[in-house]
Amino acid sequence: MSDLLEIHFTGENISPESIRIGEIAVILDAIENVLLTIVAQEHQELTKEILTIGLHSINAGSLGLQFTSKLPEIVTPAFEQVATTIQTGVSENFPVESLNHLEKILSFVKRHQAQADFIIVNGKSKTLATLTPDFELPKPVYLTGQTTVFGEIVRVGGVEPKVEIKTISGQTIYCPFDFSLASQLGALLYQLVGLDGVARWNARTFEIEDFRVTGISEYRNSSLIDTFQSLSEMAGKYYDDVDDVISYISELRRED
């Protein structure tokens, strides 16, 4: 049987019949997105539809929201990571976007002066962490600025248009882009290119948290032969008066 994940709210006047449907919907959307953005760190190919973090039940008496997923082996560790962040107050390896969604749950807790227990139910119930009104959400430290990202364009498009790029360092990032660039990006599919834009880096790991493409650089992938040919053309004029280039360079190295 798959694990049941539960957020159990308790407090004065906390019950399914006393909380507006709109507030419950905000919580459901927030927990889904918290878990999805954590999972996406290692499994960016997974979507909400594939994960299907569904509502299992709403318990009476207080407000207990129980969830299941088609992929508990991926989602349960993400839920445990949320609990660890609440328990320790440390946000290492916790995506900035996940913190933004967790803040919505914290806002509900503060507004109703309630508490939220994060629970795993697998045969028996185990409380991993408790979110209270005095909890201080960890503030991520990040850097932002203009940069150029080099990598292979893997996919372009989507309901919310993004370009998937595998960087030369091996990181895969999904980047929103200006709509005017759509046709140009599509024409560069599976090519190694440079994309200009605004990036936000995790100040601890220096990995890019998000990147918005604003332009395409002049850089294009080329063969090794073409690269050396270009270097030869640029540098050749400086050696026009040298009869034996190899001996000349060797002599320079000995002087160093």
Helices and strands as residue ranges (DSSP letters): E 4-10, G 16-18, H 21-39, H 48-51, E 54-59, E 63-68, H 72-88, H 96-111, E 115-121, E 125-131, E 142-157, E 162-167, E 172-176, G 179-181, H 182-187, E 192-202, E 208-220, H 224-235, G 236-239, H 245-255
